[in-house]
Amino acid sequence: MAKLTTGQVAIRLGISTYTLKRWYQFWETLANTDVSELNKLVANGMPALPQCEYVGNRKDRIWNEDDIPELVEFKKWVPATKNGIFTKYLKEGK
């Protein structure tokens, strides 16, 4: 099973590395601050993001190649809105 970096995953999904990082920031923020809201979104059809490994001093994220289908499902779920769903939960500069 191959390991993939943030850049490699982003290329496979056709998104930017910033977008991928933002997805995980959104997920981790809700998991740490508002689990009930996270559970509500999951109950309403939001797919879970797969676990990633954090490696090195910079805590770079690494995924297994098998995680790509789950990430594709999350990408399909993300609503196409002007400011996006993540704006409601994340504040710039954090």
PDB file of N, CA, C and O in Angstrom:
ATOM      1  N   MET A   1       0.852  -1.171   0.000  1.00  0.00           N
ATOM      2  CA  MET A   1       0.000   0.000   0.000  1.00  0.00           C
ATOM      3  C   MET A   1       0.901   1.238   0.000  1.00  0.00           C
ATOM      4  O   MET A   1       1.752   1.403   0.874  1.00  0.00           O
ATOM      5  N   ALA A   2       0.699   2.089  -0.982  1.00  0.00           N
ATOM      6  CA  ALA A   2       1.519   3.294  -1.136  1.00  0.00           C
ATOM      7  C   ALA A   2       1.064   4.377  -0.164  1.00  0.00           C
ATOM      8  O   ALA A   2      -0.114   4.476   0.178  1.00  0.00           O
ATOM      9  N   LYS A   3       2.022   5.180   0.268  1.00  0.00           N
ATOM     10  CA  LYS A   3       1.750   6.346   1.108  1.00  0.00           C
ATOM     11  C   LYS A   3       1.779   7.578   0.217  1.00  0.00           C
ATOM     12  O   LYS A   3       2.625   7.692  -0.670  1.00  0.00           O
ATOM     13  N   LEU A   4       0.854   8.499   0.455  1.00  0.00           N
ATOM     14  CA  LEU A   4       0.723   9.694  -0.377  1.00  0.00           C
ATOM     15  C   LEU A   4       0.843  10.957   0.464  1.00  0.00           C
ATOM     16  O   LEU A   4       0.316  11.029   1.575  1.00  0.00           O
ATOM     17  N   THR A   5       1.535  11.945  -0.073  1.00  0.00           N
ATOM     18  CA  THR A   5       1.674  13.239   0.585  1.00  0.00           C
ATOM     19  C   THR A   5       0.446  14.107   0.289  1.00  0.00           C
ATOM     20  O   THR A   5      -0.406  13.746  -0.523  1.00  0.00           O
ATOM     21  N   THR A   6       0.377  15.244   0.955  1.00  0.00           N
ATOM     22  CA  THR A   6      -0.712  16.189   0.714  1.00  0.00           C
ATOM     23  C   THR A   6      -0.755  16.593  -0.758  1.00  0.00           C
ATOM     24  O   THR A   6      -1.831  16.643  -1.355  1.00  0.00           O
ATOM     25  N   GLY A   7       0.395  16.879  -1.341  1.00  0.00           N
ATOM     26  CA  GLY A   7       0.451  17.271  -2.753  1.00  0.00           C
ATOM     27  C   GLY A   7      -0.029  16.169  -3.681  1.00  0.00           C
ATOM     28  O   GLY A   7      -0.756  16.436  -4.638  1.00  0.00           O
ATOM     29  N   GLN A   8       0.366  14.941  -3.408  1.00  0.00           N
ATOM     30  CA  GLN A   8      -0.040  13.822  -4.255  1.00  0.00           C
ATOM     31  C   GLN A   8      -1.542  13.575  -4.154  1.00  0.00           C
ATOM     32  O   GLN A   8      -2.194  13.303  -5.162  1.00  0.00           O
ATOM     33  N   VAL A   9      -2.087  13.667  -2.955  1.00  0.00           N
ATOM     34  CA  VAL A   9      -3.532  13.478  -2.773  1.00  0.00           C
ATOM     35  C   VAL A   9      -4.289  14.598  -3.481  1.00  0.00           C
ATOM     36  O   VAL A   9      -5.277  14.342  -4.169  1.00  0.00           O
ATOM     37  N   ALA A  10      -3.834  15.832  -3.315  1.00  0.00           N
ATOM     38  CA  ALA A  10      -4.500  16.972  -3.950  1.00  0.00           C
ATOM     39  C   ALA A  10      -4.539  16.812  -5.465  1.00  0.00           C
ATOM     40  O   ALA A  10      -5.562  17.092  -6.089  1.00  0.00           O
ATOM     41  N   ILE A  11      -3.439  16.366  -6.063  1.00  0.00           N
ATOM     42  CA  ILE A  11      -3.401  16.158  -7.519  1.00  0.00           C
ATOM     43  C   ILE A  11      -4.413  15.098  -7.926  1.00  0.00           C
ATOM     44  O   ILE A  11      -5.141  15.278  -8.902  1.00  0.00           O
ATOM     45  N   ARG A  12      -4.465  14.003  -7.190  1.00  0.00           N
ATOM     46  CA  ARG A  12      -5.419  12.926  -7.531  1.00  0.00           C
ATOM     47  C   ARG A  12      -6.865  13.380  -7.419  1.00  0.00           C
ATOM     48  O   ARG A  12      -7.727  12.919  -8.168  1.00  0.00           O
ATOM     49  N   LEU A  13      -7.131  14.291  -6.477  1.00  0.00           N
ATOM     50  CA  LEU A  13      -8.504  14.769  -6.286  1.00  0.00           C
ATOM     51  C   LEU A  13      -8.844  15.965  -7.165  1.00  0.00           C
ATOM     52  O   LEU A  13     -10.015  16.320  -7.303  1.00  0.00           O
ATOM     53  N   GLY A  14      -7.836  16.585  -7.757  1.00  0.00           N
ATOM     54  CA  GLY A  14      -8.073  17.769  -8.573  1.00  0.00           C
ATOM     55  C   GLY A  14      -8.410  18.997  -7.735  1.00  0.00           C
ATOM     56  O   GLY A  14      -9.216  19.835  -8.141  1.00  0.00           O
ATOM     57  N   ILE A  15      -7.788  19.096  -6.567  1.00  0.00           N
ATOM     58  CA  ILE A  15      -8.006  20.228  -5.670  1.00  0.00           C
ATOM     59  C   ILE A  15      -6.644  20.788  -5.276  1.00  0.00           C
ATOM     60  O   ILE A  15      -5.609  20.205  -5.595  1.00  0.00           O
ATOM     61  N   SER A  16      -6.651  21.918  -4.583  1.00  0.00           N
ATOM     62  CA  SER A  16      -5.389  22.481  -4.103  1.00  0.00           C
ATOM     63  C   SER A  16      -5.019  21.842  -2.765  1.00  0.00           C
ATOM     64  O   SER A  16      -5.864  21.269  -2.077  1.00  0.00           O
ATOM     65  N   THR A  17      -3.745  21.955  -2.415  1.00  0.00           N
ATOM     66  CA  THR A  17      -3.321  21.464  -1.109  1.00  0.00           C
ATOM     67  C   THR A  17      -3.994  22.277  -0.004  1.00  0.00           C
ATOM     68  O   THR A  17      -4.289  21.747   1.067  1.00  0.00           O
ATOM     69  N   TYR A  18      -4.236  23.556  -0.263  1.00  0.00           N
ATOM     70  CA  TYR A  18      -4.936  24.409   0.701  1.00  0.00           C
ATOM     71  C   TYR A  18      -6.334  23.860   0.985  1.00  0.00           C
ATOM     72  O   TYR A  18      -6.761  23.810   2.139  1.00  0.00           O
ATOM     73  N   THR A  19      -7.043  23.449  -0.061  1.00  0.00           N
ATOM     74  CA  THR A  19      -8.391  22.896   0.107  1.00  0.00           C
ATOM     75  C   THR A  19      -8.351  21.646   0.972  1.00  0.00           C
ATOM     76  O   THR A  19      -9.162  21.498   1.886  1.00  0.00           O
ATOM     77  N   LEU A  20      -7.426  20.755   0.695  1.00  0.00           N
ATOM     78  CA  LEU A  20      -7.312  19.522   1.473  1.00  0.00           C
ATOM     79  C   LEU A  20      -7.006  19.837   2.942  1.00  0.00           C
ATOM     80  O   LEU A  20      -7.602  19.245   3.841  1.00  0.00           O
ATOM     81  N   LYS A  21      -6.095  20.750   3.178  1.00  0.00           N
ATOM     82  CA  LYS A  21      -5.767  21.140   4.546  1.00  0.00           C
ATOM     83  C   LYS A  21      -6.973  21.774   5.234  1.00  0.00           C
ATOM     84  O   LYS A  21      -7.208  21.555   6.422  1.00  0.00           O
ATOM     85  N   ARG A  22      -7.722  22.552   4.484  1.00  0.00           N
ATOM     86  CA  ARG A  22      -8.919  23.204   5.044  1.00  0.00           C
ATOM     87  C   ARG A  22      -9.965  22.171   5.434  1.00  0.00           C
ATOM     88  O   ARG A  22     -10.610  22.318   6.472  1.00  0.00           O
ATOM     89  N   TRP A  23     -10.151  21.121   4.623  1.00  0.00           N
ATOM     90  CA  TRP A  23     -11.095  20.048   4.978  1.00  0.00           C
ATOM     91  C   TRP A  23     -10.738  19.465   6.341  1.00  0.00           C
ATOM     92  O   TRP A  23     -11.598  19.294   7.205  1.00  0.00           O
ATOM     93  N   TYR A  24      -9.455  19.165   6.514  1.00  0.00           N
ATOM     94  CA  TYR A  24      -9.034  18.558   7.773  1.00  0.00           C
ATOM     95  C   TYR A  24      -9.088  19.555   8.923  1.00  0.00           C
ATOM     96  O   TYR A  24      -9.370  19.160  10.054  1.00  0.00           O
ATOM     97  N   GLN A  25      -8.830  20.812   8.672  1.00  0.00           N
ATOM     98  CA  GLN A  25      -8.957  21.833   9.708  1.00  0.00           C
ATOM     99  C   GLN A  25     -10.413  21.924  10.159  1.00  0.00           C
ATOM    100  O   GLN A  25     -10.692  22.013  11.355  1.00  0.00           O
ATOM    101  N   PHE A  26     -11.329  21.901   9.214  1.00  0.00           N
ATOM    102  CA  PHE A  26     -12.766  21.916   9.494  1.00  0.00           C
ATOM    103  C   PHE A  26     -13.146  20.721  10.360  1.00  0.00           C
ATOM    104  O   PHE A  26     -13.791  20.871  11.397  1.00  0.00           O
ATOM    105  N   TRP A  27     -12.737  19.533   9.919  1.00  0.00           N
ATOM    106  CA  TRP A  27     -13.086  18.298  10.628  1.00  0.00           C
ATOM    107  C   TRP A  27     -12.521  18.309  12.049  1.00  0.00           C
ATOM    108  O   TRP A  27     -13.239  18.020  13.006  1.00  0.00           O
ATOM    109  N   GLU A  28     -11.243  18.640  12.186  1.00  0.00           N
ATOM    110  CA  GLU A  28     -10.590  18.629  13.492  1.00  0.00           C
ATOM    111  C   GLU A  28     -11.142  19.713  14.413  1.00  0.00           C
ATOM    112  O   GLU A  28     -11.252  19.501  15.621  1.00  0.00           O
ATOM    113  N   THR A  29     -11.491  20.874  13.854  1.00  0.00           N
ATOM    114  CA  THR A  29     -12.071  21.945  14.654  1.00  0.00           C
ATOM    115  C   THR A  29     -13.397  21.501  15.252  1.00  0.00           C
ATOM    116  O   THR A  29     -13.640  21.696  16.443  1.00  0.00           O
ATOM    117  N   LEU A  30     -14.256  20.905  14.431  1.00  0.00           N
ATOM    118  CA  LEU A  30     -15.537  20.438  14.952  1.00  0.00           C
ATOM    119  C   LEU A  30     -15.358  19.286  15.922  1.00  0.00           C
ATOM    120  O   LEU A  30     -16.058  19.221  16.933  1.00  0.00           O
ATOM    121  N   ALA A  31     -14.441  18.379  15.641  1.00  0.00           N
ATOM    122  CA  ALA A  31     -14.206  17.243  16.533  1.00  0.00           C
ATOM    123  C   ALA A  31     -13.723  17.701  17.903  1.00  0.00           C
ATOM    124  O   ALA A  31     -13.993  17.046  18.910  1.00  0.00           O
ATOM    125  N   ASN A  32     -13.013  18.817  17.946  1.00  0.00           N
ATOM    126  CA  ASN A  32     -12.466  19.318  19.206  1.00  0.00           C
ATOM    127  C   ASN A  32     -13.340  20.343  19.902  1.00  0.00           C
ATOM    128  O   ASN A  32     -13.182  20.571  21.102  1.00  0.00           O
ATOM    129  N   THR A  33     -14.263  20.971  19.173  1.00  0.00           N
ATOM    130  CA  THR A  33     -15.040  22.048  19.783  1.00  0.00           C
ATOM    131  C   THR A  33     -16.546  21.821  19.785  1.00  0.00           C
ATOM    132  O   THR A  33     -17.237  22.308  20.680  1.00  0.00           O
ATOM    133  N   ASP A  34     -17.065  21.097  18.808  1.00  0.00           N
ATOM    134  CA  ASP A  34     -18.522  20.941  18.693  1.00  0.00           C
ATOM    135  C   ASP A  34     -18.864  19.577  18.095  1.00  0.00           C
ATOM    136  O   ASP A  34     -19.297  19.476  16.947  1.00  0.00           O
ATOM    137  N   VAL A  35     -18.663  18.542  18.891  1.00  0.00           N
ATOM    138  CA  VAL A  35     -18.899  17.176  18.422  1.00  0.00           C
ATOM    139  C   VAL A  35     -20.357  16.980  18.020  1.00  0.00           C
ATOM    140  O   VAL A  35     -20.636  16.233  17.081  1.00  0.00           O
ATOM    141  N   SER A  36     -21.286  17.631  18.705  1.00  0.00           N
ATOM    142  CA  SER A  36     -22.706  17.473  18.358  1.00  0.00           C
ATOM    143  C   SER A  36     -22.983  18.004  16.953  1.00  0.00           C
ATOM    144  O   SER A  36     -23.772  17.414  16.217  1.00  0.00           O
ATOM    145  N   GLU A  37     -22.342  19.110  16.575  1.00  0.00           N
ATOM    146  CA  GLU A  37     -22.513  19.657  15.223  1.00  0.00           C
ATOM    147  C   GLU A  37     -21.886  18.715  14.192  1.00  0.00           C
ATOM    148  O   GLU A  37     -22.457  18.501  13.123  1.00  0.00           O
ATOM    149  N   LEU A  38     -20.735  18.161  14.503  1.00  0.00           N
ATOM    150  CA  LEU A  38     -20.089  17.200  13.611  1.00  0.00           C
ATOM    151  C   LEU A  38     -20.979  15.980  13.424  1.00  0.00           C
ATOM    152  O   LEU A  38     -21.162  15.512  12.300  1.00  0.00           O
ATOM    153  N   ASN A  39     -21.533  15.461  14.512  1.00  0.00           N
ATOM    154  CA  ASN A  39     -22.428  14.302  14.425  1.00  0.00           C
ATOM    155  C   ASN A  39     -23.682  14.620  13.619  1.00  0.00           C
ATOM    156  O   ASN A  39     -24.194  13.767  12.893  1.00  0.00           O
ATOM    157  N   LYS A  40     -24.174  15.848  13.749  1.00  0.00           N
ATOM    158  CA  LYS A  40     -25.365  16.257  12.985  1.00  0.00           C
ATOM    159  C   LYS A  40     -25.054  16.278  11.487  1.00  0.00           C
ATOM    160  O   LYS A  40     -25.858  15.813  10.678  1.00  0.00           O
ATOM    161  N   LEU A  41     -23.895  16.814  11.121  1.00  0.00           N
ATOM    162  CA  LEU A  41     -23.506  16.843   9.712  1.00  0.00           C
ATOM    163  C   LEU A  41     -23.325  15.433   9.156  1.00  0.00           C
ATOM    164  O   LEU A  41     -23.738  15.148   8.032  1.00  0.00           O
ATOM    165  N   VAL A  42     -22.708  14.554   9.943  1.00  0.00           N
ATOM    166  CA  VAL A  42     -22.523  13.157   9.510  1.00  0.00           C
ATOM    167  C   VAL A  42     -23.885  12.480   9.349  1.00  0.00           C
ATOM    168  O   VAL A  42     -24.105  11.754   8.380  1.00  0.00           O
ATOM    169  N   ALA A  43     -24.794  12.714  10.290  1.00  0.00           N
ATOM    170  CA  ALA A  43     -26.138  12.133  10.210  1.00  0.00           C
ATOM    171  C   ALA A  43     -26.901  12.638   8.987  1.00  0.00           C
ATOM    172  O   ALA A  43     -27.772  11.947   8.459  1.00  0.00           O
ATOM    173  N   ASN A  44     -26.563  13.854   8.542  1.00  0.00           N
ATOM    174  CA  ASN A  44     -27.222  14.430   7.364  1.00  0.00           C
ATOM    175  C   ASN A  44     -26.491  14.124   6.063  1.00  0.00           C
ATOM    176  O   ASN A  44     -26.765  14.741   5.034  1.00  0.00           O
ATOM    177  N   GLY A  45     -25.561  13.172   6.104  1.00  0.00           N
ATOM    178  CA  GLY A  45     -24.951  12.701   4.864  1.00  0.00           C
ATOM    179  C   GLY A  45     -23.509  13.088   4.612  1.00  0.00           C
ATOM    180  O   GLY A  45     -22.955  12.713   3.578  1.00  0.00           O
ATOM    181  N   MET A  46     -22.878  13.824   5.518  1.00  0.00           N
ATOM    182  CA  MET A  46     -21.480  14.170   5.299  1.00  0.00           C
ATOM    183  C   MET A  46     -20.617  12.932   5.537  1.00  0.00           C
ATOM    184  O   MET A  46     -20.670  12.340   6.615  1.00  0.00           O
ATOM    185  N   PRO A  47     -19.815  12.533   4.529  1.00  0.00           N
ATOM    186  CA  PRO A  47     -18.932  11.385   4.746  1.00  0.00           C
ATOM    187  C   PRO A  47     -17.777  11.757   5.675  1.00  0.00           C
ATOM    188  O   PRO A  47     -17.347  12.909   5.725  1.00  0.00           O
ATOM    189  N   ALA A  48     -17.295  10.779   6.393  1.00  0.00           N
ATOM    190  CA  ALA A  48     -16.157  11.001   7.290  1.00  0.00           C
ATOM    191  C   ALA A  48     -14.871  11.089   6.483  1.00  0.00           C
ATOM    192  O   ALA A  48     -14.702  10.406   5.472  1.00  0.00           O
ATOM    193  N   LEU A  49     -13.975  11.938   6.949  1.00  0.00           N
ATOM    194  CA  LEU A  49     -12.648  11.993   6.345  1.00  0.00           C
ATOM    195  C   LEU A  49     -11.808  10.852   6.911  1.00  0.00           C
ATOM    196  O   LEU A  49     -11.890  10.559   8.103  1.00  0.00           O
ATOM    197  N   PRO A  50     -11.009  10.212   6.075  1.00  0.00           N
ATOM    198  CA  PRO A  50     -10.162   9.128   6.585  1.00  0.00           C
ATOM    199  C   PRO A  50      -9.053   9.678   7.479  1.00  0.00           C
ATOM    200  O   PRO A  50      -8.621  10.820   7.323  1.00  0.00           O
ATOM    201  N   GLN A  51      -8.606   8.855   8.406  1.00  0.00           N
ATOM    202  CA  GLN A  51      -7.490   9.228   9.276  1.00  0.00           C
ATOM    203  C   GLN A  51      -6.229   9.369   8.438  1.00  0.00           C
ATOM    204  O   GLN A  51      -5.998   8.599   7.506  1.00  0.00           O
ATOM    205  N   CYS A  52      -5.434  10.340   8.773  1.00  0.00           N
ATOM    206  CA  CYS A  52      -4.134  10.488   8.132  1.00  0.00           C
ATOM    207  C   CYS A  52      -3.067  10.374   9.209  1.00  0.00           C
ATOM    208  O   CYS A  52      -3.346  10.529  10.398  1.00  0.00           O
ATOM    209  N   GLU A  53      -1.852  10.102   8.781  1.00  0.00           N
ATOM    210  CA  GLU A  53      -0.726  10.040   9.710  1.00  0.00           C
ATOM    211  C   GLU A  53      -0.029  11.391   9.705  1.00  0.00           C
ATOM    212  O   GLU A  53       0.030  12.063   8.675  1.00  0.00           O
ATOM    213  N   TYR A  54       0.493  11.781  10.845  1.00  0.00           N
ATOM    214  CA  TYR A  54       1.294  12.998  10.943  1.00  0.00           C
ATOM    215  C   TYR A  54       2.743  12.566  11.117  1.00  0.00           C
ATOM    216  O   TYR A  54       3.066  11.811  12.034  1.00  0.00           O
ATOM    217  N   VAL A  55       3.616  13.048  10.234  1.00  0.00           N
ATOM    218  CA  VAL A  55       5.018  12.633  10.277  1.00  0.00           C
ATOM    219  C   VAL A  55       5.942  13.842  10.331  1.00  0.00           C
ATOM    220  O   VAL A  55       5.617  14.923   9.839  1.00  0.00           O
ATOM    221  N   GLY A  56       7.099  13.627  10.942  1.00  0.00           N
ATOM    222  CA  GLY A  56       8.127  14.658  10.974  1.00  0.00           C
ATOM    223  C   GLY A  56       7.831  15.778  11.948  1.00  0.00           C
ATOM    224  O   GLY A  56       6.774  15.830  12.576  1.00  0.00           O
ATOM    225  N   ASN A  57       8.794  16.669  12.051  1.00  0.00           N
ATOM    226  CA  ASN A  57       8.673  17.816  12.949  1.00  0.00           C
ATOM    227  C   ASN A  57       7.575  18.778  12.522  1.00  0.00           C
ATOM    228  O   ASN A  57       6.962  19.446  13.354  1.00  0.00           O
ATOM    229  N   ARG A  58       7.332  18.842  11.214  1.00  0.00           N
ATOM    230  CA  ARG A  58       6.314  19.768  10.703  1.00  0.00           C
ATOM    231  C   ARG A  58       4.916  19.172  10.741  1.00  0.00           C
ATOM    232  O   ARG A  58       3.945  19.834  10.376  1.00  0.00           O
ATOM    233  N   LYS A  59       4.810  17.928  11.181  1.00  0.00           N
ATOM    234  CA  LYS A  59       3.512  17.232  11.249  1.00  0.00           C
ATOM    235  C   LYS A  59       2.843  17.171   9.873  1.00  0.00           C
ATOM    236  O   LYS A  59       1.646  17.426   9.737  1.00  0.00           O
ATOM    237  N   ASP A  60       3.646  16.824   8.852  1.00  0.00           N
ATOM    238  CA  ASP A  60       3.100  16.653   7.508  1.00  0.00           C
ATOM    239  C   ASP A  60       2.109  15.495   7.512  1.00  0.00           C
ATOM    240  O   ASP A  60       2.308  14.496   8.202  1.00  0.00           O
ATOM    241  N   ARG A  61       1.052  15.640   6.742  1.00  0.00           N
ATOM    242  CA  ARG A  61       0.039  14.589   6.656  1.00  0.00           C
ATOM    243  C   ARG A  61       0.409  13.590   5.564  1.00  0.00           C
ATOM    244  O   ARG A  61       0.905  13.964   4.501  1.00  0.00           O
ATOM    245  N   ILE A  62       0.157  12.305   5.848  1.00  0.00           N
ATOM    246  CA  ILE A  62       0.387  11.224   4.900  1.00  0.00           C
ATOM    247  C   ILE A  62      -0.862  10.342   4.901  1.00  0.00           C
ATOM    248  O   ILE A  62      -1.401  10.020   5.960  1.00  0.00           O
ATOM    249  N   TRP A  63      -1.315   9.955   3.713  1.00  0.00           N
ATOM    250  CA  TRP A  63      -2.478   9.080   3.577  1.00  0.00           C
ATOM    251  C   TRP A  63      -2.059   7.777   2.918  1.00  0.00           C
ATOM    252  O   TRP A  63      -1.051   7.714   2.214  1.00  0.00           O
ATOM    253  N   ASN A  64      -2.845   6.744   3.156  1.00  0.00           N
ATOM    254  CA  ASN A  64      -2.702   5.502   2.417  1.00  0.00           C
ATOM    255  C   ASN A  64      -3.436   5.659   1.091  1.00  0.00           C
ATOM    256  O   ASN A  64      -4.434   6.375   1.007  1.00  0.00           O
ATOM    257  N   GLU A  65      -2.947   5.001   0.076  1.00  0.00           N
ATOM    258  CA  GLU A  65      -3.587   5.073  -1.234  1.00  0.00           C
ATOM    259  C   GLU A  65      -5.042   4.615  -1.161  1.00  0.00           C
ATOM    260  O   GLU A  65      -5.881   5.086  -1.929  1.00  0.00           O
ATOM    261  N   ASP A  66      -5.340   3.709  -0.248  1.00  0.00           N
ATOM    262  CA  ASP A  66      -6.708   3.203  -0.081  1.00  0.00           C
ATOM    263  C   ASP A  66      -7.683   4.270   0.425  1.00  0.00           C
ATOM    264  O   ASP A  66      -8.896   4.063   0.374  1.00  0.00           O
ATOM    265  N   ASP A  67      -7.178   5.402   0.909  1.00  0.00           N
ATOM    266  CA  ASP A  67      -8.030   6.473   1.425  1.00  0.00           C
ATOM    267  C   ASP A  67      -8.633   7.343   0.319  1.00  0.00           C
ATOM    268  O   ASP A  67      -9.568   8.104   0.573  1.00  0.00           O
ATOM    269  N   ILE A  68      -8.116   7.239  -0.880  1.00  0.00           N
ATOM    270  CA  ILE A  68      -8.567   8.107  -1.977  1.00  0.00           C
ATOM    271  C   ILE A  68     -10.072   8.017  -2.220  1.00  0.00           C
ATOM    272  O   ILE A  68     -10.706   9.063  -2.360  1.00  0.00           O
ATOM    273  N   PRO A  69     -10.689   6.818  -2.280  1.00  0.00           N
ATOM    274  CA  PRO A  69     -12.144   6.779  -2.498  1.00  0.00           C
ATOM    275  C   PRO A  69     -12.949   7.535  -1.433  1.00  0.00           C
ATOM    276  O   PRO A  69     -13.950   8.174  -1.759  1.00  0.00           O
ATOM    277  N   GLU A  70     -12.525   7.470  -0.174  1.00  0.00           N
ATOM    278  CA  GLU A  70     -13.223   8.202   0.887  1.00  0.00           C
ATOM    279  C   GLU A  70     -13.079   9.707   0.695  1.00  0.00           C
ATOM    280  O   GLU A  70     -14.021  10.464   0.932  1.00  0.00           O
ATOM    281  N   LEU A  71     -11.904  10.133   0.267  1.00  0.00           N
ATOM    282  CA  LEU A  71     -11.681  11.551   0.006  1.00  0.00           C
ATOM    283  C   LEU A  71     -12.494  12.023  -1.197  1.00  0.00           C
ATOM    284  O   LEU A  71     -12.990  13.150  -1.208  1.00  0.00           O
ATOM    285  N   VAL A  72     -12.631  11.175  -2.201  1.00  0.00           N
ATOM    286  CA  VAL A  72     -13.457  11.507  -3.362  1.00  0.00           C
ATOM    287  C   VAL A  72     -14.910  11.692  -2.927  1.00  0.00           C
ATOM    288  O   VAL A  72     -15.582  12.616  -3.386  1.00  0.00           O
ATOM    289  N   GLU A  73     -15.394  10.823  -2.049  1.00  0.00           N
ATOM    290  CA  GLU A  73     -16.770  10.950  -1.551  1.00  0.00           C
ATOM    291  C   GLU A  73     -16.949  12.252  -0.776  1.00  0.00           C
ATOM    292  O   GLU A  73     -17.982  12.907  -0.909  1.00  0.00           O
ATOM    293  N   PHE A  74     -15.971  12.634   0.023  1.00  0.00           N
ATOM    294  CA  PHE A  74     -16.057  13.895   0.758  1.00  0.00           C
ATOM    295  C   PHE A  74     -16.083  15.062  -0.226  1.00  0.00           C
ATOM    296  O   PHE A  74     -16.855  16.005  -0.054  1.00  0.00           O
ATOM    297  N   LYS A  75     -15.246  14.999  -1.250  1.00  0.00           N
ATOM    298  CA  LYS A  75     -15.214  16.064  -2.262  1.00  0.00           C
ATOM    299  C   LYS A  75     -16.575  16.209  -2.939  1.00  0.00           C
ATOM    300  O   LYS A  75     -17.036  17.327  -3.173  1.00  0.00           O
ATOM    301  N   LYS A  76     -17.218  15.088  -3.252  1.00  0.00           N
ATOM    302  CA  LYS A  76     -18.550  15.130  -3.878  1.00  0.00           C
ATOM    303  C   LYS A  76     -19.580  15.750  -2.942  1.00  0.00           C
ATOM    304  O   LYS A  76     -20.522  16.401  -3.394  1.00  0.00           O
ATOM    305  N   TRP A  77     -19.400  15.548  -1.637  1.00  0.00           N
ATOM    306  CA  TRP A  77     -20.354  16.065  -0.660  1.00  0.00           C
ATOM    307  C   TRP A  77     -20.234  17.573  -0.474  1.00  0.00           C
ATOM    308  O   TRP A  77     -21.239  18.236  -0.221  1.00  0.00           O
ATOM    309  N   VAL A  78     -19.040  18.125  -0.593  1.00  0.00           N
ATOM    310  CA  VAL A  78     -18.832  19.541  -0.299  1.00  0.00           C
ATOM    311  C   VAL A  78     -19.772  20.396  -1.139  1.00  0.00           C
ATOM    312  O   VAL A  78     -19.703  20.371  -2.367  1.00  0.00           O
ATOM    313  N   PRO A  79     -20.652  21.155  -0.482  1.00  0.00           N
ATOM    314  CA  PRO A  79     -21.600  21.998  -1.221  1.00  0.00           C
ATOM    315  C   PRO A  79     -20.880  23.103  -1.997  1.00  0.00           C
ATOM    316  O   PRO A  79     -19.927  23.703  -1.501  1.00  0.00           O
ATOM    317  N   ALA A  80     -21.339  23.358  -3.194  1.00  0.00           N
ATOM    318  CA  ALA A  80     -20.760  24.424  -4.024  1.00  0.00           C
ATOM    319  C   ALA A  80     -21.503  25.722  -3.725  1.00  0.00           C
ATOM    320  O   ALA A  80     -22.515  26.032  -4.352  1.00  0.00           O
ATOM    321  N   THR A  81     -20.987  26.472  -2.763  1.00  0.00           N
ATOM    322  CA  THR A  81     -21.578  27.756  -2.417  1.00  0.00           C
ATOM    323  C   THR A  81     -20.495  28.819  -2.487  1.00  0.00           C
ATOM    324  O   THR A  81     -19.305  28.506  -2.527  1.00  0.00           O
ATOM    325  N   LYS A  82     -20.910  30.065  -2.501  1.00  0.00           N
ATOM    326  CA  LYS A  82     -19.950  31.159  -2.664  1.00  0.00           C
ATOM    327  C   LYS A  82     -18.849  31.123  -1.605  1.00  0.00           C
ATOM    328  O   LYS A  82     -17.666  31.102  -1.944  1.00  0.00           O
ATOM    329  N   ASN A  83     -19.222  31.115  -0.345  1.00  0.00           N
ATOM    330  CA  ASN A  83     -18.235  31.113   0.728  1.00  0.00           C
ATOM    331  C   ASN A  83     -17.951  29.717   1.265  1.00  0.00           C
ATOM    332  O   ASN A  83     -17.031  29.542   2.065  1.00  0.00           O
ATOM    333  N   GLY A  84     -18.708  28.739   0.850  1.00  0.00           N
ATOM    334  CA  GLY A  84     -18.489  27.373   1.291  1.00  0.00           C
ATOM    335  C   GLY A  84     -18.992  27.109   2.698  1.00  0.00           C
ATOM    336  O   GLY A  84     -19.180  28.029   3.494  1.00  0.00           O
ATOM    337  N   ILE A  85     -19.205  25.847   2.984  1.00  0.00           N
ATOM    338  CA  ILE A  85     -19.704  25.448   4.303  1.00  0.00           C
ATOM    339  C   ILE A  85     -18.671  25.699   5.388  1.00  0.00           C
ATOM    340  O   ILE A  85     -19.028  25.928   6.544  1.00  0.00           O
ATOM    341  N   PHE A  86     -17.409  25.659   5.032  1.00  0.00           N
ATOM    342  CA  PHE A  86     -16.352  25.755   6.028  1.00  0.00           C
ATOM    343  C   PHE A  86     -16.253  27.135   6.650  1.00  0.00           C
ATOM    344  O   PHE A  86     -15.791  27.264   7.783  1.00  0.00           O
ATOM    345  N   THR A  87     -16.670  28.159   5.943  1.00  0.00           N
ATOM    346  CA  THR A  87     -16.622  29.522   6.462  1.00  0.00           C
ATOM    347  C   THR A  87     -17.439  29.650   7.735  1.00  0.00           C
ATOM    348  O   THR A  87     -17.081  30.409   8.635  1.00  0.00           O
ATOM    349  N   LYS A  88     -18.529  28.912   7.811  1.00  0.00           N
ATOM    350  CA  LYS A  88     -19.388  28.963   8.993  1.00  0.00           C
ATOM    351  C   LYS A  88     -18.650  28.466  10.234  1.00  0.00           C
ATOM    352  O   LYS A  88     -18.930  28.921  11.342  1.00  0.00           O
ATOM    353  N   TYR A  89     -17.720  27.547  10.061  1.00  0.00           N
ATOM    354  CA  TYR A  89     -17.061  26.912  11.186  1.00  0.00           C
ATOM    355  C   TYR A  89     -15.633  27.358  11.420  1.00  0.00           C
ATOM    356  O   TYR A  89     -15.111  27.198  12.523  1.00  0.00           O
ATOM    357  N   LEU A  90     -14.991  27.914  10.406  1.00  0.00           N
ATOM    358  CA  LEU A  90     -13.582  28.292  10.508  1.00  0.00           C
ATOM    359  C   LEU A  90     -13.429  29.795  10.336  1.00  0.00           C
ATOM    360  O   LEU A  90     -14.143  30.419   9.550  1.00  0.00           O
ATOM    361  N   LYS A  91     -12.520  30.348  11.056  1.00  0.00           N
ATOM    362  CA  LYS A  91     -12.212  31.763  10.907  1.00  0.00           C
ATOM    363  C   LYS A  91     -10.798  31.864  10.356  1.00  0.00           C
ATOM    364  O   LYS A  91      -9.904  31.143  10.798  1.00  0.00           O
ATOM    365  N   GLU A  92     -10.596  32.744   9.405  1.00  0.00           N
ATOM    366  CA  GLU A  92      -9.264  32.936   8.834  1.00  0.00           C
ATOM    367  C   GLU A  92      -8.288  33.402   9.904  1.00  0.00           C
ATOM    368  O   GLU A  92      -8.671  34.089  10.851  1.00  0.00           O
ATOM    369  N   GLY A  93      -7.055  33.032   9.751  1.00  0.00           N
ATOM    370  CA  GLY A  93      -6.022  33.486  10.656  1.00  0.00           C
ATOM    371  C   GLY A  93      -5.848  32.631  11.896  1.00  0.00           C
ATOM    372  O   GLY A  93      -5.035  32.970  12.756  1.00  0.00           O
ATOM    373  N   LYS A  94      -6.582  31.533  12.020  1.00  0.00           N
ATOM    374  CA  LYS A  94      -6.432  30.654  13.176  1.00  0.00           C
ATOM    375  C   LYS A  94      -5.266  29.740  12.976  1.00  0.00           C
ATOM    376  O   LYS A  94      -4.970  28.918  13.843  1.00  0.00           O
TER     377      LYS A  94
END
